Amino acid sequence: MNGAPQARRGGNTRQRIQDVALGFFLERGYEKTSLREVADELGISKPAVYYHFKTKEDILVGLLGDVGRELDALIAWGREQPRTLESKRELLARYSVIFDNAAPLFRIMQQNIATLSELTVGQEFTDRTTALAALLKDADAPMAAQVRCVSALLTLHFGTFALEYIDGAAEDKRLALLDSATELLTSAYAVQETADGPAA
């Protein structure tokens, strides 16, 4: 399996299945990966894979389970915060860490968006992204301000994938990308202030 991460020899069969499937998903795409290939790579029977995962989607759901819980916790935290620029900056900062840590999984979703958008796991990610966008923008803000808030989120999404083409330490690149997203978010407030006009 060229270019794919090797399955950990230690650990249980369920984890090894996820490791090998992740490698195949990254290397050849979700749609072109079969459970038979995963079983063959591990040297186990297909029924042994079925014991843990009935479908490829089940594997992907398992892989995304932890990050999904992190996103749900972040959304819950965001809903409890005052709708201030400071809170929204912190939301972006926390999201940046989650997204960066799970970049391989999100890359799979991005590369297979047409297929995964029809699956439950794809819809759940869309719902979470929509919830995060709603926390960053204010419904009564000018359209231009709302666009900048949503663009800040998308900057983290698509910018993370582009970072591999830029030289530099991984953490330095993440922080530079976060700075760009934060600048967009902050500029939304400048648009808002302009629209509101000077205080009486």
Backbone as CSV, one residue per row, in Angstrom:
resi,resn,N_x,N_y,N_z,CA_x,CA_y,CA_z,C_x,C_y,C_z
1,MET,0.858,-1.178,0.000,0.000,0.000,0.000,0.895,1.229,0.000
2,ASN,1.326,1.678,-1.155,2.270,2.766,-1.295,1.672,4.075,-0.812
3,GLY,2.454,4.779,0.027,2.038,6.104,0.464,0.993,6.112,1.561
4,ALA,0.464,4.960,1.926,-0.569,4.904,2.954,0.075,4.597,4.292
5,PRO,-0.466,5.117,5.373,0.084,4.816,6.686,-0.071,3.348,7.009
6,GLN,0.922,2.790,7.647,0.879,1.385,7.995,-0.009,1.161,9.214
7,ALA,-0.711,0.057,9.221,-1.550,-0.274,10.371,-0.673,-0.585,11.569
8,ARG,-1.085,-0.145,12.738,-0.339,-0.455,13.945,-0.457,-1.939,14.240
9,ARG,0.692,-2.554,14.470,0.688,-3.992,14.743,0.067,-4.278,16.103
10,GLY,0.323,-3.377,17.053,-0.330,-3.543,18.326,-1.765,-3.059,18.202
11,GLY,-2.492,-3.106,19.281,-3.864,-2.608,19.209,-4.806,-3.670,18.702
12,ASN,-6.086,-3.385,18.760,-7.079,-4.383,18.412,-7.391,-4.368,16.923
13,THR,-8.135,-5.364,16.501,-8.464,-5.509,15.082,-9.270,-4.335,14.572
14,ARG,-10.193,-3.837,15.376,-11.013,-2.698,14.959,-10.139,-1.495,14.606
15,GLN,-9.154,-1.210,15.460,-8.270,-0.077,15.209,-7.423,-0.310,13.965
16,ARG,-6.950,-1.528,13.789,-6.124,-1.841,12.616,-6.936,-1.702,11.324
17,ILE,-8.199,-2.101,11.371,-9.074,-1.925,10.203,-9.203,-0.444,9.867
18,GLN,-9.411,0.380,10.872,-9.535,1.815,10.645,-8.246,2.408,10.080
19,ASP,-7.105,1.963,10.606,-5.819,2.472,10.125,-5.612,2.155,8.645
20,VAL,-5.880,0.904,8.281,-5.679,0.491,6.884,-6.684,1.182,5.972
21,ALA,-7.936,1.253,6.399,-8.963,1.915,5.586,-8.617,3.382,5.379
22,LEU,-8.149,4.062,6.416,-7.761,5.464,6.296,-6.679,5.620,5.230
23,GLY,-5.696,4.724,5.250,-4.640,4.769,4.251,-5.174,4.600,2.844
24,PHE,-6.062,3.641,2.666,-6.659,3.417,1.338,-7.522,4.605,0.906
25,PHE,-8.302,5.145,1.837,-9.153,6.286,1.500,-8.305,7.460,1.009
26,LEU,-7.178,7.690,1.663,-6.298,8.789,1.287,-5.597,8.520,-0.038
27,GLU,-5.213,7.273,-0.235,-4.415,6.915,-1.412,-5.235,6.822,-2.685
28,ARG,-6.392,6.191,-2.597,-7.151,5.929,-3.821,-8.563,6.491,-3.814
29,GLY,-8.986,6.998,-2.673,-10.325,7.555,-2.576,-11.289,6.607,-1.886
30,TYR,-12.315,7.187,-1.298,-13.310,6.414,-0.554,-14.051,5.440,-1.459
31,GLU,-14.508,5.935,-2.597,-15.365,5.130,-3.466,-14.635,3.928,-4.054
32,LYS,-13.330,4.070,-4.278,-12.566,3.009,-4.927,-11.969,2.007,-3.946
33,THR,-12.273,2.172,-2.683,-11.787,1.251,-1.659,-12.873,0.236,-1.316
34,SER,-12.480,-1.017,-1.198,-13.441,-2.060,-0.840,-13.051,-2.701,0.492
35,LEU,-14.036,-3.262,1.167,-13.759,-3.959,2.416,-12.898,-5.196,2.169
36,ARG,-13.029,-5.795,0.991,-12.199,-6.943,0.635,-10.723,-6.555,0.628
37,GLU,-10.410,-5.390,0.075,-9.017,-4.934,0.026,-8.481,-4.668,1.430
38,VAL,-9.324,-4.119,2.274,-8.912,-3.874,3.657,-8.608,-5.195,4.350
39,ALA,-9.487,-6.170,4.158,-9.285,-7.493,4.766,-8.005,-8.133,4.254
40,ASP,-7.779,-8.074,2.946,-6.581,-8.685,2.357,-5.316,-8.033,2.891
41,GLU,-5.334,-6.711,3.026,-4.154,-5.997,3.527,-3.812,-6.425,4.951
42,LEU,-4.844,-6.702,5.729,-4.643,-7.104,7.118,-4.403,-8.603,7.272
43,GLY,-4.676,-9.361,6.197,-4.525,-10.805,6.275,-5.602,-11.459,7.111
44,ILE,-6.814,-10.873,7.074,-7.937,-11.443,7.811,-9.088,-11.683,6.830
45,SER,-10.107,-12.385,7.279,-11.230,-12.677,6.396,-12.171,-11.477,6.310
46,LYS,-12.945,-11.448,5.236,-13.918,-10.366,5.101,-14.960,-10.405,6.210
47,PRO,-15.452,-11.589,6.614,-16.382,-11.633,7.752,-15.792,-11.030,9.029
48,ALA,-14.451,-11.139,9.175,-13.806,-10.552,10.358,-13.924,-9.031,10.324
49,VAL,-13.862,-8.462,9.119,-14.066,-7.014,8.981,-15.522,-6.682,9.272
50,TYR,-16.438,-7.500,8.708,-17.871,-7.260,8.913,-18.263,-7.318,10.386
51,TYR,-17.529,-8.089,11.160,-17.821,-8.198,12.586,-17.721,-6.828,13.259
52,HIS,-16.777,-6.001,12.782,-16.552,-4.678,13.361,-17.264,-3.568,12.586
53,PHE,-17.288,-3.699,11.258,-17.872,-2.663,10.406,-18.653,-3.310,9.278
54,LYS,-19.928,-2.985,9.183,-20.765,-3.574,8.139,-20.518,-2.930,6.775
55,THR,-20.133,-1.647,6.780,-19.952,-0.906,5.531,-18.734,0.014,5.639
56,LYS,-18.327,0.561,4.497,-17.250,1.551,4.497,-17.672,2.795,5.267
57,GLU,-18.949,3.146,5.153,-19.423,4.319,5.880,-19.265,4.123,7.379
58,ASP,-19.485,2.905,7.856,-19.308,2.633,9.278,-17.864,2.903,9.705
59,ILE,-16.915,2.543,8.834,-15.506,2.806,9.143,-15.259,4.301,9.212
60,LEU,-15.785,5.032,8.237,-15.584,6.475,8.212,-16.243,7.143,9.410
61,VAL,-17.419,6.666,9.766,-18.104,7.204,10.944,-17.254,6.970,12.188
62,GLY,-16.647,5.782,12.275,-15.779,5.482,13.401,-14.564,6.398,13.443
63,LEU,-13.967,6.626,12.278,-12.804,7.508,12.195,-13.158,8.936,12.590
64,LEU,-14.350,9.367,12.202,-14.775,10.742,12.449,-15.458,10.917,13.804
65,GLY,-15.636,9.806,14.514,-16.362,9.874,15.778,-15.759,10.844,16.775
66,ASP,-14.445,10.741,16.996,-13.798,11.598,17.984,-13.859,13.061,17.578
67,VAL,-13.555,13.338,16.312,-13.568,14.730,15.864,-14.992,15.276,15.869
68,GLY,-15.958,14.424,15.585,-17.355,14.849,15.657,-17.737,15.272,17.057
69,ARG,-17.286,14.508,18.041,-17.574,14.864,19.434,-16.867,16.171,19.819
70,GLU,-15.654,16.365,19.302,-14.944,17.615,19.580,-15.689,18.810,18.984
71,LEU,-16.180,18.641,17.756,-16.920,19.725,17.107,-18.226,20.008,17.840
72,ASP,-18.915,18.951,18.265,-20.162,19.139,19.005,-19.905,19.888,20.307
73,ALA,-18.791,19.551,20.978,-18.446,20.240,22.229,-18.115,21.704,21.958
74,LEU,-17.423,21.961,20.843,-17.087,23.339,20.495,-18.347,24.143,20.182
75,ILE,-19.272,23.540,19.446,-20.535,24.220,19.124,-21.322,24.519,20.404
76,ALA,-21.366,23.550,21.312,-22.069,23.753,22.580,-21.416,24.882,23.374
77,TRP,-20.081,24.909,23.385,-19.359,25.984,24.076,-19.695,27.330,23.439
78,GLY,-19.666,27.378,22.117,-19.930,28.623,21.411,-21.311,29.174,21.692
79,ARG,-22.285,28.296,21.831,-23.656,28.730,22.088,-23.833,29.313,23.480
80,GLU,-22.887,29.005,24.372,-22.971,29.523,25.741,-22.249,30.859,25.897
81,GLN,-21.487,31.263,24.873,-20.671,32.475,24.983,-21.432,33.710,24.507
82,PRO,-21.044,34.890,25.007,-21.621,36.127,24.481,-21.186,36.287,23.020
83,ARG,-22.020,36.885,22.215,-21.713,37.009,20.780,-20.812,38.223,20.549
84,THR,-19.611,38.127,21.092,-18.623,39.192,20.975,-17.525,38.768,20.013
85,LEU,-16.762,39.733,19.548,-15.635,39.436,18.663,-14.623,38.544,19.377
86,GLU,-14.391,38.793,20.640,-13.430,37.989,21.399,-13.856,36.518,21.438
87,SER,-15.140,36.267,21.694,-15.639,34.888,21.735,-15.511,34.219,20.373
88,LYS,-15.796,34.959,19.321,-15.726,34.397,17.976,-14.284,34.114,17.564
89,ARG,-13.368,34.965,17.996,-11.950,34.698,17.736,-11.511,33.411,18.423
90,GLU,-11.967,33.231,19.658,-11.624,32.013,20.397,-12.237,30.786,19.733
91,LEU,-13.453,30.921,19.217,-14.099,29.821,18.504,-13.260,29.419,17.287
92,LEU,-12.815,30.404,16.529,-11.965,30.118,15.366,-10.666,29.448,15.786
93,ALA,-10.063,29.934,16.863,-8.790,29.378,17.327,-8.947,27.906,17.725
94,ARG,-10.014,27.594,18.441,-10.252,26.208,18.854,-10.557,25.323,17.645
95,TYR,-11.313,25.877,16.717,-11.658,25.112,15.516,-10.412,24.842,14.683
96,SER,-9.498,25.795,14.637,-8.256,25.633,13.891,-7.467,24.420,14.379
97,VAL,-7.410,24.241,15.676,-6.674,23.105,16.245,-7.357,21.789,15.886
98,ILE,-8.684,21.745,16.047,-9.436,20.529,15.726,-9.265,20.169,14.258
99,PHE,-9.432,21.142,13.387,-9.371,20.889,11.948,-7.975,20.458,11.531
100,ASP,-6.957,21.087,12.098,-5.578,20.742,11.756,-5.243,19.315,12.177
101,ASN,-5.680,18.938,13.371,-5.403,17.587,13.872,-6.099,16.516,13.045
102,ALA,-7.260,16.859,12.505,-8.053,15.889,11.742,-7.964,16.121,10.236
103,ALA,-6.952,16.851,9.796,-6.837,17.218,8.379,-6.923,16.028,7.418
104,PRO,-6.287,14.875,7.710,-6.405,13.744,6.778,-7.845,13.287,6.578
105,LEU,-8.631,13.287,7.640,-10.033,12.876,7.534,-10.836,13.884,6.720
106,PHE,-10.600,15.166,6.964,-11.317,16.182,6.210,-10.880,16.192,4.748
107,ARG,-9.624,15.818,4.502,-9.169,15.727,3.120,-9.928,14.622,2.383
108,ILE,-10.167,13.515,3.057,-10.952,12.427,2.468,-12.345,12.935,2.109
109,MET,-12.954,13.678,3.017,-14.305,14.185,2.771,-14.310,15.177,1.617
110,GLN,-13.271,16.026,1.556,-13.202,17.005,0.485,-13.005,16.340,-0.880
111,GLN,-12.142,15.325,-0.933,-11.839,14.646,-2.185,-12.996,13.789,-2.685
112,ASN,-13.868,13.393,-1.779,-14.981,12.513,-2.136,-16.325,13.163,-1.827
113,ILE,-16.374,14.478,-1.987,-17.540,15.239,-1.541,-18.827,14.814,-2.235
114,ALA,-18.750,14.473,-3.528,-19.963,14.084,-4.259,-20.564,12.808,-3.690
115,THR,-19.699,11.858,-3.339,-20.172,10.587,-2.789,-20.621,10.735,-1.343
116,LEU,-19.792,11.394,-0.538,-20.066,11.465,0.892,-21.204,12.403,1.241
117,SER,-21.511,13.351,0.351,-22.613,14.272,0.638,-23.947,13.542,0.730
118,GLU,-24.019,12.358,0.126,-25.254,11.576,0.159,-25.317,10.635,1.360
119,LEU,-24.208,10.547,2.093,-24.157,9.661,3.248,-24.406,10.438,4.535
120,THR,-24.795,9.735,5.565,-25.088,10.361,6.855,-23.897,11.146,7.382
121,VAL,-22.710,10.573,7.258,-21.523,11.221,7.802,-21.255,12.544,7.104
122,GLY,-21.531,12.610,5.804,-21.346,13.855,5.081,-22.342,14.911,5.511
123,GLN,-23.582,14.513,5.704,-24.625,15.452,6.132,-24.347,15.969,7.537
124,GLU,-23.836,15.099,8.403,-23.533,15.521,9.767,-22.440,16.576,9.777
125,PHE,-21.433,16.406,8.923,-20.368,17.410,8.853,-20.918,18.727,8.319
126,THR,-21.782,18.653,7.321,-22.405,19.864,6.779,-23.202,20.584,7.861
127,ASP,-23.942,19.814,8.658,-24.744,20.406,9.730,-23.856,21.113,10.769
128,ARG,-22.721,20.477,11.080,-21.813,21.087,12.064,-21.179,22.360,11.506
129,THR,-20.814,22.328,10.228,-20.240,23.520,9.610,-21.255,24.657,9.597
130,THR,-22.505,24.319,9.296,-23.574,25.318,9.297,-23.759,25.921,10.692
131,ALA,-23.685,25.068,11.716,-23.831,25.544,13.094,-22.686,26.468,13.479
132,LEU,-21.471,26.134,13.059,-20.314,26.980,13.361,-20.429,28.328,12.646
133,ALA,-20.855,28.289,11.396,-21.026,29.532,10.642,-22.059,30.431,11.318
134,ALA,-23.126,29.842,11.836,-24.172,30.608,12.508,-23.644,31.271,13.781
135,LEU,-22.671,30.634,14.420,-22.087,31.210,15.632,-21.135,32.362,15.306
136,LEU,-20.558,32.351,14.120,-19.598,33.388,13.741,-20.274,34.638,13.185
137,LYS,-21.404,34.466,12.525,-22.067,35.622,11.914,-23.314,36.003,12.712
138,ASP,-23.725,37.242,12.527,-24.954,37.731,13.154,-25.997,37.924,12.071
139,ALA,-27.165,37.363,12.274,-28.211,37.378,11.243,-28.644,38.785,10.864
140,ASP,-28.513,39.726,11.785,-28.949,41.091,11.496,-27.805,41.985,11.006
141,ALA,-26.621,41.410,10.818,-25.479,42.181,10.326,-25.612,42.410,8.823
142,PRO,-24.940,43.411,8.287,-24.966,43.618,6.836,-24.472,42.386,6.107
143,MET,-24.962,42.182,4.898,-24.580,41.009,4.119,-23.071,40.893,3.977
144,ALA,-22.389,42.012,3.722,-20.936,41.988,3.547,-20.235,41.477,4.802
145,ALA,-20.750,41.843,5.967,-20.158,41.384,7.226,-20.387,39.889,7.416
146,GLN,-21.586,39.410,7.092,-21.874,37.984,7.207,-20.992,37.157,6.276
147,VAL,-20.764,37.670,5.061,-19.912,36.966,4.097,-18.500,36.825,4.653
148,ARG,-17.995,37.877,5.271,-16.635,37.813,5.817,-16.535,36.821,6.970
149,CYS,-17.565,36.746,7.783,-17.563,35.780,8.891,-17.538,34.341,8.371
150,VAL,-18.382,34.060,7.397,-18.416,32.718,6.820,-17.109,32.431,6.079
151,SER,-16.550,33.438,5.422,-15.293,33.263,4.704,-14.137,32.948,5.649
152,ALA,-14.209,33.469,6.870,-13.179,33.159,7.867,-13.161,31.661,8.157
153,LEU,-14.351,31.082,8.267,-14.452,29.641,8.501,-13.922,28.854,7.297
154,LEU,-14.306,29.266,6.112,-13.876,28.581,4.896,-12.372,28.733,4.669
155,THR,-11.805,29.831,5.142,-10.354,30.019,5.039,-9.625,28.912,5.788
156,LEU,-10.134,28.564,6.963,-9.526,27.469,7.719,-9.731,26.141,7.008
157,HIS,-10.922,25.937,6.435,-11.212,24.691,5.727,-10.246,24.463,4.586
158,PHE,-10.301,25.341,3.601,-9.563,25.112,2.370,-8.095,25.509,2.488
159,GLY,-7.812,26.469,3.368,-6.419,26.853,3.573,-5.592,25.741,4.175
160,THR,-6.203,24.935,5.043,-5.486,23.820,5.659,-4.960,22.866,4.601
161,PHE,-5.753,22.609,3.570,-5.315,21.709,2.510,-4.202,22.326,1.670
162,ALA,-4.200,23.643,1.549,-3.198,24.324,0.729,-1.861,24.465,1.445
163,LEU,-1.856,24.300,2.758,-0.624,24.502,3.516,0.477,23.522,3.137
164,GLU,0.104,22.354,2.614,1.117,21.368,2.253,1.994,21.859,1.096
165,TYR,1.534,22.868,0.380,2.299,23.414,-0.739,3.127,24.628,-0.329
166,ILE,3.135,24.942,0.959,3.879,26.088,1.476,4.959,25.583,2.427
167,ASP,6.159,26.092,2.270,7.262,25.695,3.147,7.099,26.320,4.523
168,GLY,7.557,25.592,5.521,7.510,26.118,6.880,7.097,25.060,7.877
169,ALA,7.314,25.339,9.147,6.922,24.415,10.206,5.403,24.329,10.274
170,ALA,4.903,23.137,10.537,3.458,22.890,10.514,2.693,23.841,11.431
171,GLU,3.185,24.020,12.657,2.464,24.878,13.609,2.531,26.340,13.183
172,ASP,3.662,26.763,12.638,3.770,28.145,12.154,2.770,28.396,11.025
173,LYS,2.606,27.419,10.150,1.664,27.569,9.043,0.233,27.611,9.556
174,ARG,-0.076,26.773,10.548,-1.435,26.783,11.109,-1.749,28.134,11.715
175,LEU,-0.801,28.684,12.457,-1.032,29.969,13.115,-1.150,31.101,12.094
176,ALA,-0.374,31.027,11.015,-0.478,32.046,9.968,-1.843,31.986,9.295
177,LEU,-2.330,30.769,9.072,-3.654,30.607,8.477,-4.729,31.122,9.427
178,LEU,-4.580,30.827,10.707,-5.534,31.318,11.699,-5.534,32.841,11.725
179,ASP,-4.361,33.445,11.609,-4.279,34.913,11.571,-5.093,35.461,10.397
180,SER,-4.975,34.817,9.236,-5.712,35.277,8.048,-7.216,35.180,8.276
181,ALA,-7.644,34.048,8.864,-9.071,33.864,9.136,-9.563,34.892,10.163
182,THR,-8.752,35.149,11.174,-9.128,36.098,12.222,-9.222,37.516,11.665
183,GLU,-8.344,37.852,10.729,-8.404,39.176,10.097,-9.728,39.357,9.350
184,LEU,-10.164,38.302,8.674,-11.455,38.370,7.984,-12.595,38.585,8.972
185,LEU,-12.554,37.822,10.045,-13.592,37.944,11.071,-13.609,39.350,11.660
186,THR,-12.430,39.870,11.978,-12.333,41.201,12.561,-12.830,42.266,11.588
187,SER,-12.518,42.085,10.306,-12.951,43.063,9.305,-14.469,43.105,9.185
188,ALA,-15.136,41.998,9.528,-16.602,41.985,9.498,-17.160,42.996,10.482
189,TYR,-16.487,43.151,11.617,-16.944,44.106,12.612,-16.720,45.543,12.147
190,ALA,-15.664,45.751,11.356,-15.425,47.078,10.804,-16.548,47.425,9.824
191,VAL,-16.975,46.446,9.030,-18.087,46.650,8.101,-19.354,46.991,8.881
192,GLN,-19.569,46.269,9.967,-20.748,46.494,10.802,-20.767,47.916,11.362
193,GLU,-19.606,48.356,11.853,-19.506,49.689,12.452,-19.752,50.765,11.394
194,THR,-19.239,50.537,10.186,-19.453,51.493,9.101,-20.927,51.600,8.760
195,ALA,-21.603,50.444,8.721,-23.024,50.417,8.382,-23.874,51.094,9.467
196,ASP,-23.465,50.901,10.730,-24.217,51.488,11.835,-24.015,53.005,11.919
197,GLY,-22.846,53.451,11.424,-22.564,54.878,11.483,-22.046,55.291,12.840
198,PRO,-21.611,56.512,13.006,-21.068,56.970,14.296,-22.137,56.961,15.384
199,ALA,-21.678,56.647,16.549,-22.615,56.625,17.677,-23.164,58.012,17.939
200,ALA,-24.412,58.062,18.382,-25.060,59.361,18.629,-24.459,60.010,19.873
